[in-house]
Amino acid sequence: MVAHRRSGRALINQHQPGHRRATWTIRKVLSRVLFDGCALNDRGHAVNSSEPPIPGAATDIQLVDATGDLDGSDQASKLVSCQQIIEYQFQDDGLLLSALTHASGASHRLASNERLEFLGDAVLGLTVCQWLYEDYPEYNEGDLTKIKSAVVSRRSCGKVACELGLDRCLIVGRGVTRNRSFPRSLVSDVFESVVAALYLDGGSEVVRDRLKKWLATEVRHAVESQGAGNFKSSLQQYAQRELSSTPVYRMVRESGPDHRKSFLIAALIADRQFTAAWGSNKKDAEQRAASNALAELHDQPIPFPQD
């Protein structure tokens, strides 16, 4: 018996160093590939040491493992809380449970939210694309693509998920909370998986109504940012939203020989004509006229005076 125990210890000691080195190496690689400076403090809140906080975003990400040890909640209460947040009662609670379960807290990989995340990415993209296509007819394909990319980015989805409180509904493994670090994509992923669960349980209309509410600010910011170099689009959006009117452009006069003409064009909204602007072609003149109109509407200096 003694000899058997000694041989057992010898066998364990023989393999322990290699096992420890392998474990250490795997952890180091994962920390470099998956983690980007986010850590959990002693209360389980997110602390980002490498990036500045997102303006206006909730910075405390609540992570609770599958046993609910961190705040005493359980899976059932998380399902109830999530349905209250998203204002939807699921017919199939199993879909929502899968959507909220990170791979670290799942009994097996297929029970996690990864498959729903895959579907949710497509549903989110399609819904936002249709939204932009219908609401912003003056934008071309390139502009719409840039706006859509900003709206459905991990940063935007993670920000919105935290603002809603979906981070408090996550079901994760003990290792995520105890190791004090987690992938930055975790919260944005659960946003996509919840979108997929809503789509499967309630249909596209349920998803569309909620995304238009949740992402309204993100869309507005993306449109305004994209419109910074497209003054006609910005002016049209402002005029339709604030003045219930659509701008038109009027040729004031032309100047120069046929091969080098210049055009003076003014923007008009309802009965108000704004300061006209010169351009080497009609397209440039209209853009400058729109810029002048935006400046006047916001009581700013005229960027393209006539003289």
ChimeraX commands (.cxc) that place a marker at each C-alpha (Angstrom):
marker #1 position 0.00,0.00,0.00 radius 0.5
marker #1 position 2.80,2.45,0.92 radius 0.5
marker #1 position 4.64,1.67,-2.27 radius 0.5
marker #1 position 1.46,2.22,-4.24 radius 0.5
marker #1 position 0.95,5.66,-2.65 radius 0.5
marker #1 position 4.55,6.68,-3.31 radius 0.5
marker #1 position 4.33,5.60,-6.92 radius 0.5
marker #1 position 1.09,7.60,-7.25 radius 0.5
marker #1 position 2.74,10.73,-5.85 radius 0.5
marker #1 position 5.71,10.26,-8.14 radius 0.5
marker #1 position 3.40,10.01,-11.13 radius 0.5
marker #1 position 1.54,13.19,-10.13 radius 0.5
marker #1 position 4.77,15.10,-9.48 radius 0.5
marker #1 position 6.11,13.97,-12.82 radius 0.5
marker #1 position 3.21,15.53,-14.70 radius 0.5
marker #1 position 2.44,18.58,-12.54 radius 0.5
marker #1 position 5.18,20.94,-13.82 radius 0.5
marker #1 position 4.17,20.42,-17.47 radius 0.5
marker #1 position 0.51,20.77,-16.58 radius 0.5
marker #1 position 1.13,24.02,-14.72 radius 0.5
marker #1 position 3.25,25.41,-17.56 radius 0.5
marker #1 position 0.55,24.52,-20.11 radius 0.5
marker #1 position -2.18,26.09,-17.98 radius 0.5
marker #1 position -0.12,29.26,-17.50 radius 0.5
marker #1 position 0.60,29.48,-21.24 radius 0.5
marker #1 position -3.06,29.03,-22.18 radius 0.5
marker #1 position -4.15,31.70,-19.73 radius 0.5
marker #1 position -1.54,34.12,-21.02 radius 0.5
marker #1 position -2.54,33.58,-24.66 radius 0.5
marker #1 position -6.23,33.94,-23.87 radius 0.5
marker #1 position -5.62,37.12,-21.94 radius 0.5
marker #1 position -3.85,38.61,-24.96 radius 0.5
marker #1 position -6.35,37.42,-27.57 radius 0.5
marker #1 position -9.65,37.80,-25.72 radius 0.5
marker #1 position -9.12,40.44,-23.06 radius 0.5
marker #1 position -8.34,44.06,-23.77 radius 0.5
marker #1 position -7.71,45.66,-20.44 radius 0.5
marker #1 position -11.12,45.23,-18.80 radius 0.5
marker #1 position -11.05,43.85,-15.30 radius 0.5
marker #1 position -13.48,43.34,-12.47 radius 0.5
marker #1 position -12.94,45.08,-9.19 radius 0.5
marker #1 position -13.67,43.47,-5.85 radius 0.5
marker #1 position -17.38,44.12,-6.23 radius 0.5
marker #1 position -17.57,42.46,-9.63 radius 0.5
marker #1 position -17.83,45.69,-11.59 radius 0.5
marker #1 position -16.01,46.35,-14.81 radius 0.5
marker #1 position -12.86,48.43,-14.68 radius 0.5
marker #1 position -11.32,49.36,-18.01 radius 0.5
marker #1 position -7.64,50.17,-17.66 radius 0.5
marker #1 position -6.73,50.62,-21.32 radius 0.5
marker #1 position -9.56,52.61,-22.90 radius 0.5
marker #1 position -11.40,55.78,-21.87 radius 0.5
marker #1 position -15.03,55.28,-20.89 radius 0.5
marker #1 position -17.67,55.67,-23.58 radius 0.5
marker #1 position -19.37,59.04,-23.18 radius 0.5
marker #1 position -22.85,58.58,-21.79 radius 0.5
marker #1 position -22.44,54.83,-21.37 radius 0.5
marker #1 position -22.97,52.80,-18.24 radius 0.5
marker #1 position -19.47,51.86,-17.14 radius 0.5
marker #1 position -20.34,49.36,-14.38 radius 0.5
marker #1 position -20.89,45.98,-16.01 radius 0.5
marker #1 position -22.58,43.56,-13.63 radius 0.5
marker #1 position -21.44,39.96,-14.03 radius 0.5
marker #1 position -23.12,37.19,-12.09 radius 0.5
marker #1 position -22.14,33.56,-12.44 radius 0.5
marker #1 position -24.56,30.72,-13.09 radius 0.5
marker #1 position -25.02,30.10,-9.36 radius 0.5
marker #1 position -25.86,33.71,-8.58 radius 0.5
marker #1 position -23.16,33.91,-5.89 radius 0.5
marker #1 position -22.29,37.54,-6.61 radius 0.5
marker #1 position -25.62,39.20,-5.92 radius 0.5
marker #1 position -27.84,36.36,-4.73 radius 0.5
marker #1 position -29.98,36.24,-7.87 radius 0.5
marker #1 position -30.73,33.08,-9.80 radius 0.5
marker #1 position -31.48,32.23,-13.41 radius 0.5
marker #1 position -35.24,32.49,-12.97 radius 0.5
marker #1 position -35.03,36.02,-11.60 radius 0.5
marker #1 position -32.71,36.99,-14.44 radius 0.5
marker #1 position -35.25,35.82,-17.00 radius 0.5
marker #1 position -37.94,37.88,-15.31 radius 0.5
marker #1 position -35.69,40.93,-15.07 radius 0.5
marker #1 position -34.62,40.71,-18.71 radius 0.5
marker #1 position -38.20,40.46,-19.95 radius 0.5
marker #1 position -39.07,43.55,-17.95 radius 0.5
marker #1 position -36.12,45.42,-19.45 radius 0.5
marker #1 position -36.95,44.56,-23.04 radius 0.5
marker #1 position -40.71,44.86,-22.46 radius 0.5
marker #1 position -41.51,41.50,-23.95 radius 0.5
marker #1 position -42.88,38.26,-22.48 radius 0.5
marker #1 position -41.33,35.20,-24.10 radius 0.5
marker #1 position -43.48,32.26,-25.09 radius 0.5
marker #1 position -40.36,30.07,-25.03 radius 0.5
marker #1 position -38.27,30.89,-21.95 radius 0.5
marker #1 position -35.62,28.49,-23.20 radius 0.5
marker #1 position -34.71,30.89,-26.01 radius 0.5
marker #1 position -34.11,33.72,-23.58 radius 0.5
marker #1 position -32.15,31.47,-21.23 radius 0.5
marker #1 position -29.86,30.49,-24.10 radius 0.5
marker #1 position -29.51,34.13,-25.16 radius 0.5
marker #1 position -28.33,35.17,-21.70 radius 0.5
marker #1 position -25.97,32.23,-21.10 radius 0.5
marker #1 position -22.30,32.81,-21.90 radius 0.5
marker #1 position -20.25,29.78,-22.92 radius 0.5
marker #1 position -18.50,29.85,-19.53 radius 0.5
marker #1 position -21.82,29.31,-17.75 radius 0.5
marker #1 position -23.32,26.73,-20.13 radius 0.5
marker #1 position -23.41,22.99,-19.56 radius 0.5
marker #1 position -22.02,22.56,-23.09 radius 0.5
marker #1 position -21.06,24.87,-25.97 radius 0.5
marker #1 position -24.31,24.47,-27.91 radius 0.5
marker #1 position -26.28,25.53,-24.81 radius 0.5
marker #1 position -24.60,28.96,-24.83 radius 0.5
marker #1 position -25.66,32.09,-26.68 radius 0.5
marker #1 position -23.10,31.68,-29.49 radius 0.5
marker #1 position -25.54,30.32,-32.09 radius 0.5
marker #1 position -28.10,33.01,-31.25 radius 0.5
marker #1 position -25.36,35.62,-31.47 radius 0.5
marker #1 position -24.65,34.42,-35.02 radius 0.5
marker #1 position -28.30,34.85,-36.00 radius 0.5
marker #1 position -28.69,38.09,-34.07 radius 0.5
marker #1 position -25.84,39.72,-35.96 radius 0.5
marker #1 position -27.70,39.15,-39.24 radius 0.5
marker #1 position -31.10,40.20,-37.85 radius 0.5
marker #1 position -29.60,43.37,-36.36 radius 0.5
marker #1 position -27.87,44.24,-39.62 radius 0.5
marker #1 position -30.94,43.65,-41.77 radius 0.5
marker #1 position -33.24,45.60,-39.45 radius 0.5
marker #1 position -30.92,48.60,-39.29 radius 0.5
marker #1 position -30.36,48.52,-43.07 radius 0.5
marker #1 position -34.10,48.59,-43.76 radius 0.5
marker #1 position -34.53,51.36,-41.19 radius 0.5
marker #1 position -31.85,53.54,-42.81 radius 0.5
marker #1 position -33.07,52.76,-46.34 radius 0.5
marker #1 position -36.61,53.87,-45.52 radius 0.5
marker #1 position -35.85,56.88,-43.32 radius 0.5
marker #1 position -32.88,58.38,-45.18 radius 0.5
marker #1 position -33.69,58.29,-48.92 radius 0.5
marker #1 position -31.23,61.11,-49.69 radius 0.5
marker #1 position -28.18,59.08,-48.63 radius 0.5
marker #1 position -26.30,56.98,-51.16 radius 0.5
marker #1 position -25.11,53.40,-50.66 radius 0.5
marker #1 position -21.69,54.42,-49.38 radius 0.5
marker #1 position -23.11,56.80,-46.76 radius 0.5
marker #1 position -25.69,54.25,-45.59 radius 0.5
marker #1 position -22.97,51.61,-45.22 radius 0.5
marker #1 position -20.87,53.88,-43.01 radius 0.5
marker #1 position -23.85,54.79,-40.83 radius 0.5
marker #1 position -24.93,51.17,-40.49 radius 0.5
marker #1 position -21.40,50.06,-39.55 radius 0.5
marker #1 position -21.29,52.64,-36.76 radius 0.5
marker #1 position -24.73,51.73,-35.42 radius 0.5
marker #1 position -24.17,47.94,-35.26 radius 0.5
marker #1 position -20.56,48.11,-34.04 radius 0.5
marker #1 position -19.54,46.23,-30.89 radius 0.5
marker #1 position -18.99,49.54,-29.16 radius 0.5
marker #1 position -22.54,50.75,-29.86 radius 0.5
marker #1 position -24.18,47.42,-29.03 radius 0.5
marker #1 position -22.22,47.09,-25.79 radius 0.5
marker #1 position -23.08,50.66,-24.79 radius 0.5
marker #1 position -26.78,50.16,-25.43 radius 0.5
marker #1 position -26.79,46.79,-23.65 radius 0.5
marker #1 position -25.30,48.39,-20.54 radius 0.5
marker #1 position -27.73,51.31,-20.68 radius 0.5
marker #1 position -30.63,48.85,-20.82 radius 0.5
marker #1 position -29.16,46.76,-18.00 radius 0.5
marker #1 position -28.71,43.54,-19.97 radius 0.5
marker #1 position -25.31,43.11,-18.33 radius 0.5
marker #1 position -27.12,42.41,-15.06 radius 0.5
marker #1 position -28.98,39.54,-16.71 radius 0.5
marker #1 position -25.93,37.69,-18.02 radius 0.5
marker #1 position -25.31,34.14,-16.86 radius 0.5
marker #1 position -21.58,33.42,-16.80 radius 0.5
marker #1 position -19.24,30.82,-15.34 radius 0.5
marker #1 position -17.43,31.16,-12.05 radius 0.5
marker #1 position -14.15,31.65,-13.84 radius 0.5
marker #1 position -15.29,34.90,-15.46 radius 0.5
marker #1 position -16.12,36.55,-12.16 radius 0.5
marker #1 position -13.30,35.01,-10.14 radius 0.5
marker #1 position -10.52,35.65,-12.66 radius 0.5
marker #1 position -11.44,39.36,-12.55 radius 0.5
marker #1 position -11.28,39.78,-16.32 radius 0.5
marker #1 position -13.53,39.13,-19.29 radius 0.5
marker #1 position -13.76,39.66,-23.06 radius 0.5
marker #1 position -14.93,43.16,-23.95 radius 0.5
marker #1 position -17.24,41.61,-26.55 radius 0.5
marker #1 position -19.25,39.72,-23.92 radius 0.5
marker #1 position -21.90,42.41,-23.38 radius 0.5
marker #1 position -22.26,43.33,-27.06 radius 0.5
marker #1 position -22.61,39.62,-27.87 radius 0.5
marker #1 position -25.52,39.21,-25.47 radius 0.5
marker #1 position -27.24,42.17,-27.13 radius 0.5
marker #1 position -27.12,40.33,-30.45 radius 0.5
marker #1 position -28.25,37.05,-28.94 radius 0.5
marker #1 position -31.23,38.74,-27.26 radius 0.5
marker #1 position -32.15,40.31,-30.61 radius 0.5
marker #1 position -32.11,36.83,-32.17 radius 0.5
marker #1 position -34.24,35.38,-29.37 radius 0.5
marker #1 position -36.78,38.19,-29.85 radius 0.5
marker #1 position -36.84,37.52,-33.58 radius 0.5
marker #1 position -37.44,33.77,-33.17 radius 0.5
marker #1 position -40.06,34.20,-30.46 radius 0.5
marker #1 position -41.87,37.33,-31.60 radius 0.5
marker #1 position -40.95,38.03,-35.20 radius 0.5
marker #1 position -39.36,40.89,-37.13 radius 0.5
marker #1 position -41.89,43.54,-36.06 radius 0.5
marker #1 position -41.13,42.98,-32.38 radius 0.5
marker #1 position -37.42,43.36,-33.11 radius 0.5
marker #1 position -37.86,46.42,-35.31 radius 0.5
marker #1 position -39.97,48.30,-32.76 radius 0.5
marker #1 position -37.46,47.74,-30.00 radius 0.5
marker #1 position -34.34,48.44,-32.03 radius 0.5
marker #1 position -35.80,51.74,-33.22 radius 0.5
marker #1 position -36.23,52.68,-29.59 radius 0.5
marker #1 position -32.93,51.33,-28.28 radius 0.5
marker #1 position -30.73,52.53,-31.15 radius 0.5
marker #1 position -32.38,55.89,-31.91 radius 0.5
marker #1 position -29.56,57.90,-30.34 radius 0.5
marker #1 position -26.87,55.81,-32.04 radius 0.5
marker #1 position -28.51,56.30,-35.44 radius 0.5
marker #1 position -28.88,60.03,-34.92 radius 0.5
marker #1 position -25.25,60.43,-33.91 radius 0.5
marker #1 position -24.06,58.30,-36.83 radius 0.5
marker #1 position -26.17,60.28,-39.29 radius 0.5
marker #1 position -24.95,63.60,-37.94 radius 0.5
marker #1 position -21.35,62.43,-38.03 radius 0.5
marker #1 position -21.66,61.06,-41.55 radius 0.5
marker #1 position -23.40,64.21,-42.66 radius 0.5
marker #1 position -20.49,66.40,-41.60 radius 0.5
marker #1 position -19.13,66.32,-45.16 radius 0.5
marker #1 position -22.54,66.11,-46.83 radius 0.5
marker #1 position -24.16,69.43,-46.07 radius 0.5
marker #1 position -27.19,68.83,-48.31 radius 0.5
marker #1 position -28.08,65.68,-46.40 radius 0.5
marker #1 position -27.57,67.40,-43.05 radius 0.5
marker #1 position -29.69,70.35,-44.11 radius 0.5
marker #1 position -32.48,68.09,-45.35 radius 0.5
marker #1 position -32.53,66.11,-42.12 radius 0.5
marker #1 position -32.61,69.28,-40.04 radius 0.5
marker #1 position -35.28,70.96,-42.18 radius 0.5
marker #1 position -37.56,67.92,-42.17 radius 0.5
marker #1 position -37.13,67.32,-38.46 radius 0.5
marker #1 position -37.25,70.90,-37.16 radius 0.5
marker #1 position -39.10,72.86,-39.85 radius 0.5
marker #1 position -41.30,70.18,-41.46 radius 0.5
marker #1 position -40.05,71.24,-44.86 radius 0.5
marker #1 position -37.64,70.04,-47.56 radius 0.5
marker #1 position -34.91,72.35,-48.94 radius 0.5
marker #1 position -34.75,73.26,-52.60 radius 0.5
marker #1 position -31.94,74.98,-54.51 radius 0.5
marker #1 position -32.22,77.93,-56.85 radius 0.5
marker #1 position -29.74,79.12,-59.44 radius 0.5
marker #1 position -29.03,82.79,-58.77 radius 0.5
marker #1 position -26.66,83.34,-61.66 radius 0.5
marker #1 position -23.81,81.93,-63.71 radius 0.5
marker #1 position -20.43,83.50,-64.47 radius 0.5
marker #1 position -17.46,82.87,-66.75 radius 0.5
marker #1 position -16.91,81.26,-70.17 radius 0.5
marker #1 position -18.53,77.96,-71.06 radius 0.5
marker #1 position -15.39,75.92,-70.36 radius 0.5
marker #1 position -14.87,77.54,-66.93 radius 0.5
marker #1 position -18.29,78.45,-65.61 radius 0.5
marker #1 position -19.04,79.22,-61.98 radius 0.5
marker #1 position -22.48,78.90,-60.43 radius 0.5
marker #1 position -24.11,80.91,-57.65 radius 0.5
marker #1 position -26.80,78.85,-55.94 radius 0.5
marker #1 position -28.98,79.53,-52.90 radius 0.5
marker #1 position -30.84,77.11,-50.61 radius 0.5
marker #1 position -34.49,77.78,-49.84 radius 0.5
marker #1 position -36.62,76.32,-47.05 radius 0.5
marker #1 position -40.28,77.24,-47.28 radius 0.5
marker #1 position -40.26,81.00,-48.02 radius 0.5
marker #1 position -36.79,81.68,-46.62 radius 0.5
marker #1 position -33.80,82.02,-48.92 radius 0.5
marker #1 position -30.35,81.65,-47.40 radius 0.5
marker #1 position -27.04,83.16,-48.46 radius 0.5
marker #1 position -26.02,81.88,-51.88 radius 0.5
marker #1 position -22.62,80.32,-52.55 radius 0.5
marker #1 position -20.37,79.98,-55.59 radius 0.5
marker #1 position -19.10,76.69,-56.93 radius 0.5
marker #1 position -17.14,75.48,-59.96 radius 0.5
marker #1 position -20.04,73.15,-60.71 radius 0.5
marker #1 position -23.65,72.93,-59.61 radius 0.5
marker #1 position -23.02,70.06,-57.19 radius 0.5
marker #1 position -20.31,71.95,-55.28 radius 0.5
marker #1 position -22.37,75.15,-55.30 radius 0.5
marker #1 position -25.37,73.33,-53.78 radius 0.5
marker #1 position -23.20,71.77,-51.07 radius 0.5
marker #1 position -21.80,75.17,-50.16 radius 0.5
marker #1 position -25.25,76.75,-50.24 radius 0.5
marker #1 position -26.47,74.05,-47.85 radius 0.5
marker #1 position -23.51,74.74,-45.58 radius 0.5
marker #1 position -24.40,78.44,-45.54 radius 0.5
marker #1 position -28.01,77.60,-44.70 radius 0.5
marker #1 position -26.97,75.35,-41.80 radius 0.5
marker #1 position -24.71,78.11,-40.48 radius 0.5
marker #1 position -27.51,80.68,-40.59 radius 0.5
marker #1 position -29.98,78.32,-38.94 radius 0.5
marker #1 position -27.54,77.80,-36.08 radius 0.5
marker #1 position -26.49,81.49,-35.86 radius 0.5
marker #1 position -22.95,80.74,-36.97 radius 0.5
marker #1 position -20.63,82.63,-39.35 radius 0.5
marker #1 position -21.28,82.02,-43.05 radius 0.5
marker #1 position -18.54,79.66,-44.37 radius 0.5
marker #1 position -18.99,80.57,-48.05 radius 0.5
marker #1 position -19.82,84.26,-48.46 radius 0.5
marker #1 position -20.75,85.46,-51.93 radius 0.5
marker #1 position -17.90,87.99,-52.17 radius 0.5
marker link #1:1,2 radius 0.2
marker link #1:2,3 radius 0.2
marker link #1:3,4 radius 0.2
marker link #1:4,5 radius 0.2
marker link #1:5,6 radius 0.2
marker link #1:6,7 radius 0.2
marker link #1:7,8 radius 0.2
marker link #1:8,9 radius 0.2
marker link #1:9,10 radius 0.2
marker link #1:10,11 radius 0.2
marker link #1:11,12 radius 0.2
marker link #1:12,13 radius 0.2
marker link #1:13,14 radius 0.2
marker link #1:14,15 radius 0.2
marker link #1:15,16 radius 0.2
marker link #1:16,17 radius 0.2
marker link #1:17,18 radius 0.2
marker link #1:18,19 radius 0.2
marker link #1:19,20 radius 0.2
marker link #1:20,21 radius 0.2
marker link #1:21,22 radius 0.2
marker link #1:22,23 radius 0.2
marker link #1:23,24 radius 0.2
marker link #1:24,25 radius 0.2
marker link #1:25,26 radius 0.2
marker link #1:26,27 radius 0.2
marker link #1:27,28 radius 0.2
marker link #1:28,29 radius 0.2
marker link #1:29,30 radius 0.2
marker link #1:30,31 radius 0.2
marker link #1:31,32 radius 0.2
marker link #1:32,33 radius 0.2
marker link #1:33,34 radius 0.2
marker link #1:34,35 radius 0.2
marker link #1:35,36 radius 0.2
marker link #1:36,37 radius 0.2
marker link #1:37,38 radius 0.2
marker link #1:38,39 radius 0.2
marker link #1:39,40 radius 0.2
marker link #1:40,41 radius 0.2
marker link #1:41,42 radius 0.2
marker link #1:42,43 radius 0.2
marker link #1:43,44 radius 0.2
marker link #1:44,45 radius 0.2
marker link #1:45,46 radius 0.2
marker link #1:46,47 radius 0.2
marker link #1:47,48 radius 0.2
marker link #1:48,49 radius 0.2
marker link #1:49,50 radius 0.2
marker link #1:50,51 radius 0.2
marker link #1:51,52 radius 0.2
marker link #1:52,53 radius 0.2
marker link #1:53,54 radius 0.2
marker link #1:54,55 radius 0.2
marker link #1:55,56 radius 0.2
marker link #1:56,57 radius 0.2
marker link #1:57,58 radius 0.2
marker link #1:58,59 radius 0.2
marker link #1:59,60 radius 0.2
marker link #1:60,61 radius 0.2
marker link #1:61,62 radius 0.2
marker link #1:62,63 radius 0.2
marker link #1:63,64 radius 0.2
marker link #1:64,65 radius 0.2
marker link #1:65,66 radius 0.2
marker link #1:66,67 radius 0.2
marker link #1:67,68 radius 0.2
marker link #1:68,69 radius 0.2
marker link #1:69,70 radius 0.2
marker link #1:70,71 radius 0.2
marker link #1:71,72 radius 0.2
marker link #1:72,73 radius 0.2
marker link #1:73,74 radius 0.2
marker link #1:74,75 radius 0.2
marker link #1:75,76 radius 0.2
marker link #1:76,77 radius 0.2
marker link #1:77,78 radius 0.2
marker link #1:78,79 radius 0.2
marker link #1:79,80 radius 0.2
marker link #1:80,81 radius 0.2
marker link #1:81,82 radius 0.2
marker link #1:82,83 radius 0.2
marker link #1:83,84 radius 0.2
marker link #1:84,85 radius 0.2
marker link #1:85,86 radius 0.2
marker link #1:86,87 radius 0.2
marker link #1:87,88 radius 0.2
marker link #1:88,89 radius 0.2
marker link #1:89,90 radius 0.2
marker link #1:90,91 radius 0.2
marker link #1:91,92 radius 0.2
marker link #1:92,93 radius 0.2
marker link #1:93,94 radius 0.2
marker link #1:94,95 radius 0.2
marker link #1:95,96 radius 0.2
marker link #1:96,97 radius 0.2
marker link #1:97,98 radius 0.2
marker link #1:98,99 radius 0.2
marker link #1:99,100 radius 0.2
marker link #1:100,101 radius 0.2
marker link #1:101,102 radius 0.2
marker link #1:102,103 radius 0.2
marker link #1:103,104 radius 0.2
marker link #1:104,105 radius 0.2
marker link #1:105,106 radius 0.2
marker link #1:106,107 radius 0.2
marker link #1:107,108 radius 0.2
marker link #1:108,109 radius 0.2
marker link #1:109,110 radius 0.2
marker link #1:110,111 radius 0.2
marker link #1:111,112 radius 0.2
marker link #1:112,113 radius 0.2
marker link #1:113,114 radius 0.2
marker link #1:114,115 radius 0.2
marker link #1:115,116 radius 0.2
marker link #1:116,117 radius 0.2
marker link #1:117,118 radius 0.2
marker link #1:118,119 radius 0.2
marker link #1:119,120 radius 0.2
marker link #1:120,121 radius 0.2
marker link #1:121,122 radius 0.2
marker link #1:122,123 radius 0.2
marker link #1:123,124 radius 0.2
marker link #1:124,125 radius 0.2
marker link #1:125,126 radius 0.2
marker link #1:126,127 radius 0.2
marker link #1:127,128 radius 0.2
marker link #1:128,129 radius 0.2
marker link #1:129,130 radius 0.2
marker link #1:130,131 radius 0.2
marker link #1:131,132 radius 0.2
marker link #1:132,133 radius 0.2
marker link #1:133,134 radius 0.2
marker link #1:134,135 radius 0.2
marker link #1:135,136 radius 0.2
marker link #1:136,137 radius 0.2
marker link #1:137,138 radius 0.2
marker link #1:138,139 radius 0.2
marker link #1:139,140 radius 0.2
marker link #1:140,141 radius 0.2
marker link #1:141,142 radius 0.2
marker link #1:142,143 radius 0.2
marker link #1:143,144 radius 0.2
marker link #1:144,145 radius 0.2
marker link #1:145,146 radius 0.2
marker link #1:146,147 radius 0.2
marker link #1:147,148 radius 0.2
marker link #1:148,149 radius 0.2
marker link #1:149,150 radius 0.2
marker link #1:150,151 radius 0.2
marker link #1:151,152 radius 0.2
marker link #1:152,153 radius 0.2
marker link #1:153,154 radius 0.2
marker link #1:154,155 radius 0.2
marker link #1:155,156 radius 0.2
marker link #1:156,157 radius 0.2
marker link #1:157,158 radius 0.2
marker link #1:158,159 radius 0.2
marker link #1:159,160 radius 0.2
marker link #1:160,161 radius 0.2
marker link #1:161,162 radius 0.2
marker link #1:162,163 radius 0.2
marker link #1:163,164 radius 0.2
marker link #1:164,165 radius 0.2
marker link #1:165,166 radius 0.2
marker link #1:166,167 radius 0.2
marker link #1:167,168 radius 0.2
marker link #1:168,169 radius 0.2
marker link #1:169,170 radius 0.2
marker link #1:170,171 radius 0.2
marker link #1:171,172 radius 0.2
marker link #1:172,173 radius 0.2
marker link #1:173,174 radius 0.2
marker link #1:174,175 radius 0.2
marker link #1:175,176 radius 0.2
marker link #1:176,177 radius 0.2
marker link #1:177,178 radius 0.2
marker link #1:178,179 radius 0.2
marker link #1:179,180 radius 0.2
marker link #1:180,181 radius 0.2
marker link #1:181,182 radius 0.2
marker link #1:182,183 radius 0.2
marker link #1:183,184 radius 0.2
marker link #1:184,185 radius 0.2
marker link #1:185,186 radius 0.2
marker link #1:186,187 radius 0.2
marker link #1:187,188 radius 0.2
marker link #1:188,189 radius 0.2
marker link #1:189,190 radius 0.2
marker link #1:190,191 radius 0.2
marker link #1:191,192 radius 0.2
marker link #1:192,193 radius 0.2
marker link #1:193,194 radius 0.2
marker link #1:194,195 radius 0.2
marker link #1:195,196 radius 0.2
marker link #1:196,197 radius 0.2
marker link #1:197,198 radius 0.2
marker link #1:198,199 radius 0.2
marker link #1:199,200 radius 0.2
marker link #1:200,201 radius 0.2
marker link #1:201,202 radius 0.2
marker link #1:202,203 radius 0.2
marker link #1:203,204 radius 0.2
marker link #1:204,205 radius 0.2
marker link #1:205,206 radius 0.2
marker link #1:206,207 radius 0.2
marker link #1:207,208 radius 0.2
marker link #1:208,209 radius 0.2
marker link #1:209,210 radius 0.2
marker link #1:210,211 radius 0.2
marker link #1:211,212 radius 0.2
marker link #1:212,213 radius 0.2
marker link #1:213,214 radius 0.2
marker link #1:214,215 radius 0.2
marker link #1:215,216 radius 0.2
marker link #1:216,217 radius 0.2
marker link #1:217,218 radius 0.2
marker link #1:218,219 radius 0.2
marker link #1:219,220 radius 0.2
marker link #1:220,221 radius 0.2
marker link #1:221,222 radius 0.2
marker link #1:222,223 radius 0.2
marker link #1:223,224 radius 0.2
marker link #1:224,225 radius 0.2
marker link #1:225,226 radius 0.2
marker link #1:226,227 radius 0.2
marker link #1:227,228 radius 0.2
marker link #1:228,229 radius 0.2
marker link #1:229,230 radius 0.2
marker link #1:230,231 radius 0.2
marker link #1:231,232 radius 0.2
marker link #1:232,233 radius 0.2
marker link #1:233,234 radius 0.2
marker link #1:234,235 radius 0.2
marker link #1:235,236 radius 0.2
marker link #1:236,237 radius 0.2
marker link #1:237,238 radius 0.2
marker link #1:238,239 radius 0.2
marker link #1:239,240 radius 0.2
marker link #1:240,241 radius 0.2
marker link #1:241,242 radius 0.2
marker link #1:242,243 radius 0.2
marker link #1:243,244 radius 0.2
marker link #1:244,245 radius 0.2
marker link #1:245,246 radius 0.2
marker link #1:246,247 radius 0.2
marker link #1:247,248 radius 0.2
marker link #1:248,249 radius 0.2
marker link #1:249,250 radius 0.2
marker link #1:250,251 radius 0.2
marker link #1:251,252 radius 0.2
marker link #1:252,253 radius 0.2
marker link #1:253,254 radius 0.2
marker link #1:254,255 radius 0.2
marker link #1:255,256 radius 0.2
marker link #1:256,257 radius 0.2
marker link #1:257,258 radius 0.2
marker link #1:258,259 radius 0.2
marker link #1:259,260 radius 0.2
marker link #1:260,261 radius 0.2
marker link #1:261,262 radius 0.2
marker link #1:262,263 radius 0.2
marker link #1:263,264 radius 0.2
marker link #1:264,265 radius 0.2
marker link #1:265,266 radius 0.2
marker link #1:266,267 radius 0.2
marker link #1:267,268 radius 0.2
marker link #1:268,269 radius 0.2
marker link #1:269,270 radius 0.2
marker link #1:270,271 radius 0.2
marker link #1:271,272 radius 0.2
marker link #1:272,273 radius 0.2
marker link #1:273,274 radius 0.2
marker link #1:274,275 radius 0.2
marker link #1:275,276 radius 0.2
marker link #1:276,277 radius 0.2
marker link #1:277,278 radius 0.2
marker link #1:278,279 radius 0.2
marker link #1:279,280 radius 0.2
marker link #1:280,281 radius 0.2
marker link #1:281,282 radius 0.2
marker link #1:282,283 radius 0.2
marker link #1:283,284 radius 0.2
marker link #1:284,285 radius 0.2
marker link #1:285,286 radius 0.2
marker link #1:286,287 radius 0.2
marker link #1:287,288 radius 0.2
marker link #1:288,289 radius 0.2
marker link #1:289,290 radius 0.2
marker link #1:290,291 radius 0.2
marker link #1:291,292 radius 0.2
marker link #1:292,293 radius 0.2
marker link #1:293,294 radius 0.2
marker link #1:294,295 radius 0.2
marker link #1:295,296 radius 0.2
marker link #1:296,297 radius 0.2
marker link #1:297,298 radius 0.2
marker link #1:298,299 radius 0.2
marker link #1:299,300 radius 0.2
marker link #1:300,301 radius 0.2
marker link #1:301,302 radius 0.2
marker link #1:302,303 radius 0.2
marker link #1:303,304 radius 0.2
marker link #1:304,305 radius 0.2
marker link #1:305,306 radius 0.2
marker link #1:306,307 radius 0.2
view
